[in-house]
Amino acid sequence: MIDTAMILAAGKGTRMQSTPADPPKPLTEIAGQSLLMRMVARLEASGIKKIIINLHHKAAHIERALARYDGSCEIIFSDERAALLETGGGVKKALPLLGDAPFLVANGDVLWREADNANAALPAFLAAFNAAHMQALLMLCATQKASGYDGAGDYEQSADGRLTRRAPNPQGKSAQYVFAGVQVLTPDLFDALPAASTKGAFSLNLAYDAAAQNGALYGHVLDGQWMHVGTPQGRAAAEAILAAD
């Protein structure tokens, strides 16, 4: 059972066009609740016992928000104030806190709505991970169903669940799926990846590509609607969707 998670909350969120007075992106409120606390609540409800949260941009805001948390999870901060390590470097720096078993990693701005409120998406996602043949399991959303997203998707999926990256398409055809910002990873995946230092900052895309080369990159399709809130327009669309519930 996966009981440890990390939330990536260190990024600057520049596409949100925020001002110096605005909170960091993970504390953006959608329908009255911040993205960060929504994710913490989902993790807690899914059986997660320990949550690592990395800090860089407006770190004190996030520390203050979590000081009010009174749930059952242990909250531990991984401090990146000295240097922003990107997603992969941030996870690698936190490995001593994450432990030796597979763990979940979620972007700090993830938001979705289940197709059926009685069936939470995260427990099903965690249950789909099989350490016998997976090094990485990515949560996916059908590209055409993603709210606030106008990209061409990220991955194609084979019948056995393995993923391959979208190939350039001159006709402009989108890939089947877009990565929804949640993943389960194994610690050994980071053994050959750059060290977590200023020069070793790197994207988690390197981890996905390494898993794919090993035939160990898999996907699990979200039963619901994923909302991309990386821009003011995406945030407005998400507000409208949740207000309709």
LUMLUMKOL-332076 format. One line per 5 residues: their letters; for each residue x, y, z of C-alpha. Coordinates in nm, 2 decimals. Each point is the difference from the previous one (the first is absolute). Example, Ala and Ser with C-alpha at 12.3 -4.5 7.8 and 13.67 -1.06 7.14 Angstrom:
AS> 1.23/-0.45/0.78 ~ 0.14/0.34/-0.07
This chain:
MIDTA> 0.00/0.00/0.00 ~ 0.14/0.34/-0.10 ~ -0.01/0.23/0.31 ~ 0.24/0.27/-0.09 ~ -0.05/0.29/-0.24
MILAA> 0.17/0.32/-0.11 ~ -0.17/0.32/-0.12 ~ 0.21/0.22/-0.23 ~ -0.07/0.35/0.12 ~ 0.33/0.18/-0.07
GKGTR> -0.07/0.14/-0.35 ~ -0.06/0.36/-0.08 ~ -0.32/-0.04/-0.20 ~ 0.09/0.28/-0.24 ~ -0.28/-0.08/-0.25
MQSTP> -0.26/0.10/0.27 ~ 0.10/0.37/-0.06 ~ 0.01/0.05/0.38 ~ 0.10/0.31/0.18 ~ 0.25/0.02/0.29
ADPPK> -0.30/0.02/0.24 ~ -0.16/-0.33/-0.13 ~ 0.06/-0.33/0.18 ~ 0.21/-0.27/-0.17 ~ -0.18/-0.20/-0.26
PLTEI> -0.07/-0.31/0.22 ~ -0.20/0.23/0.24 ~ -0.22/0.13/-0.29 ~ -0.36/-0.05/0.11 ~ -0.25/-0.17/-0.22
AGQSL> -0.36/0.00/0.12 ~ 0.12/0.11/0.35 ~ 0.28/-0.25/0.06 ~ 0.37/0.01/-0.10 ~ 0.14/-0.25/-0.25
LMRMV> 0.26/-0.10/0.26 ~ -0.25/-0.08/0.28 ~ -0.23/-0.18/-0.25 ~ 0.29/-0.23/-0.08 ~ 0.10/-0.05/0.36
ARLEA> -0.36/-0.10/0.08 ~ -0.01/-0.25/-0.30 ~ 0.33/-0.16/0.12 ~ -0.12/-0.03/0.35 ~ -0.33/-0.16/-0.11
SGIKK> 0.20/-0.25/-0.21 ~ 0.21/-0.14/0.29 ~ 0.31/0.22/-0.04 ~ 0.17/0.04/0.34 ~ 0.30/0.23/-0.09
IIINL> 0.01/0.29/-0.24 ~ 0.32/0.18/-0.11 ~ -0.05/0.35/-0.13 ~ 0.28/0.18/-0.17 ~ 0.05/0.37/0.04
HHKAA> 0.16/0.28/-0.19 ~ -0.23/0.28/-0.14 ~ -0.18/0.18/0.28 ~ 0.08/-0.28/0.23 ~ -0.12/0.17/0.31
HIERA> -0.35/0.02/-0.14 ~ -0.01/-0.37/-0.03 ~ 0.15/-0.06/0.34 ~ -0.27/0.22/0.16 ~ -0.28/-0.18/-0.19
LARYD> 0.11/-0.34/0.11 ~ 0.05/0.12/0.36 ~ -0.38/0.00/0.02 ~ -0.03/-0.36/-0.12 ~ -0.14/-0.23/0.26
GSCEI> -0.05/-0.32/-0.19 ~ 0.16/-0.34/0.04 ~ 0.29/0.03/-0.24 ~ 0.36/0.08/0.11 ~ 0.11/0.31/-0.20
IFSDE> 0.37/0.05/-0.07 ~ 0.15/0.28/-0.20 ~ 0.29/-0.04/-0.24 ~ 0.17/0.34/-0.02 ~ 0.12/0.12/-0.34
RAALL> 0.03/0.37/0.09 ~ 0.37/-0.01/-0.10 ~ -0.06/-0.12/-0.35 ~ -0.31/-0.10/-0.20 ~ 0.07/-0.36/-0.11
ETGGG> -0.29/-0.05/-0.24 ~ -0.23/-0.30/0.04 ~ 0.25/-0.28/-0.04 ~ 0.27/0.16/0.21 ~ -0.25/0.08/0.27
VKKAL> -0.11/-0.36/0.03 ~ 0.36/-0.13/0.00 ~ 0.09/0.24/0.28 ~ -0.30/-0.13/0.20 ~ 0.08/-0.37/-0.05
PLLGD> 0.14/-0.04/0.36 ~ -0.34/0.12/0.12 ~ -0.20/-0.21/-0.24 ~ 0.16/-0.33/0.09 ~ 0.08/-0.32/-0.18
APFLV> -0.35/-0.09/-0.12 ~ -0.20/0.13/-0.30 ~ -0.16/0.34/0.07 ~ -0.25/0.23/-0.16 ~ 0.10/0.34/-0.14
ANGDV> -0.26/0.27/-0.08 ~ 0.04/0.34/-0.16 ~ -0.11/0.28/0.23 ~ -0.26/0.12/-0.24 ~ -0.19/-0.32/-0.08
LWREA> -0.38/0.01/-0.01 ~ -0.25/-0.25/-0.13 ~ -0.37/-0.10/0.04 ~ -0.10/-0.36/0.02 ~ -0.25/-0.13/-0.24
DNANA> -0.17/-0.17/0.29 ~ 0.02/0.17/0.34 ~ -0.04/-0.33/0.18 ~ 0.33/-0.13/-0.16 ~ 0.31/0.20/0.09
ALPAF> 0.25/0.00/-0.28 ~ 0.32/-0.01/0.21 ~ -0.05/-0.34/0.18 ~ -0.07/-0.16/-0.34 ~ 0.32/0.16/-0.14
LAAFN> 0.21/-0.12/0.29 ~ -0.14/-0.35/-0.03 ~ 0.10/-0.01/-0.36 ~ 0.37/0.02/0.08 ~ 0.19/-0.33/-0.02
AAHMQ> 0.36/0.02/0.11 ~ 0.08/-0.34/-0.17 ~ 0.01/0.17/-0.34 ~ -0.05/0.37/0.05 ~ 0.25/0.27/0.08
ALLML> -0.24/0.28/-0.07 ~ -0.38/0.02/-0.02 ~ -0.15/0.33/-0.14 ~ -0.35/0.12/0.05 ~ -0.14/0.09/-0.34
CATQK> -0.30/0.18/-0.14 ~ -0.14/-0.03/-0.35 ~ 0.14/0.31/-0.17 ~ -0.33/0.11/-0.15 ~ -0.17/-0.01/0.35
ASGYD> 0.26/0.22/0.18 ~ -0.14/0.34/0.11 ~ 0.22/0.30/-0.05 ~ 0.25/-0.19/-0.21 ~ 0.07/0.08/-0.37
GAGDY> 0.31/-0.21/-0.05 ~ 0.05/-0.30/-0.22 ~ 0.02/-0.26/0.28 ~ 0.29/-0.20/0.13 ~ -0.03/-0.37/-0.04
EQSAD> -0.14/-0.29/-0.19 ~ -0.08/-0.32/0.18 ~ 0.03/-0.36/-0.12 ~ -0.24/-0.28/0.09 ~ 0.22/-0.11/0.29
GRLTR> 0.00/0.34/0.16 ~ 0.35/0.11/-0.10 ~ 0.05/0.36/-0.11 ~ 0.19/0.15/-0.29 ~ 0.05/0.38/-0.05
RAPNP> -0.20/0.18/-0.27 ~ 0.19/0.01/-0.32 ~ 0.00/0.32/-0.21 ~ -0.31/0.00/-0.22 ~ 0.00/0.23/-0.31
QGKSA> -0.38/-0.03/-0.02 ~ -0.03/0.14/0.35 ~ -0.17/-0.31/0.15 ~ 0.01/-0.01/0.37 ~ 0.13/-0.29/0.21
QYVFA> -0.25/-0.22/0.18 ~ 0.08/0.13/0.35 ~ 0.14/0.29/0.19 ~ 0.19/-0.06/0.32 ~ -0.22/0.11/0.30
GVQVL> 0.28/0.09/0.24 ~ -0.02/-0.30/0.24 ~ 0.24/-0.30/-0.01 ~ 0.14/-0.29/0.20 ~ 0.37/-0.04/-0.03
TPDLF> 0.26/-0.25/0.13 ~ 0.31/0.14/0.18 ~ 0.24/-0.20/-0.23 ~ -0.12/0.20/-0.29 ~ 0.22/0.29/0.12
DALPA> 0.32/-0.20/0.04 ~ 0.14/0.11/-0.34 ~ -0.16/0.34/-0.01 ~ 0.19/0.33/0.07 ~ 0.09/0.09/0.36
ASTKG> -0.23/0.24/0.17 ~ 0.21/0.32/0.00 ~ -0.02/0.33/-0.17 ~ 0.17/-0.15/-0.31 ~ -0.20/-0.32/0.04
AFSLN> -0.34/0.14/-0.01 ~ -0.20/-0.20/-0.25 ~ -0.36/-0.08/-0.11 ~ -0.19/-0.31/0.09 ~ -0.03/-0.06/-0.37
LAYDA> 0.35/-0.16/0.02 ~ -0.14/-0.25/0.25 ~ -0.30/-0.08/-0.23 ~ 0.24/-0.05/-0.29 ~ 0.22/-0.22/0.20
AAQNG> -0.29/-0.22/0.11 ~ -0.12/-0.02/-0.36 ~ 0.34/-0.12/-0.12 ~ -0.03/-0.28/0.26 ~ -0.35/-0.08/-0.12
ALYGH> -0.13/0.10/0.34 ~ -0.20/0.32/-0.07 ~ -0.37/-0.06/0.03 ~ -0.32/0.21/0.01 ~ -0.33/0.00/0.18
VLDGQ> -0.29/0.20/-0.15 ~ -0.19/0.23/0.24 ~ -0.37/-0.08/0.02 ~ -0.10/0.36/0.00 ~ 0.09/0.35/-0.12
WMHVG> 0.34/0.14/0.05 ~ 0.03/0.38/0.02 ~ 0.31/0.19/-0.10 ~ 0.02/0.31/0.21 ~ 0.34/0.13/-0.12
TPQGR> -0.15/0.32/-0.14 ~ -0.27/0.25/0.12 ~ -0.22/-0.14/-0.28 ~ 0.05/-0.35/0.12 ~ -0.08/0.11/0.36
AAAEA> -0.33/0.16/-0.11 ~ -0.10/-0.31/-0.19 ~ 0.07/-0.21/0.30 ~ -0.21/0.23/0.22 ~ -0.29/-0.03/-0.24
ILAAD> 0.02/-0.38/0.00 ~ 0.01/-0.04/0.37 ~ -0.27/0.27/0.06 ~ -0.23/-0.22/-0.21 ~ 0.03/-0.29/0.24
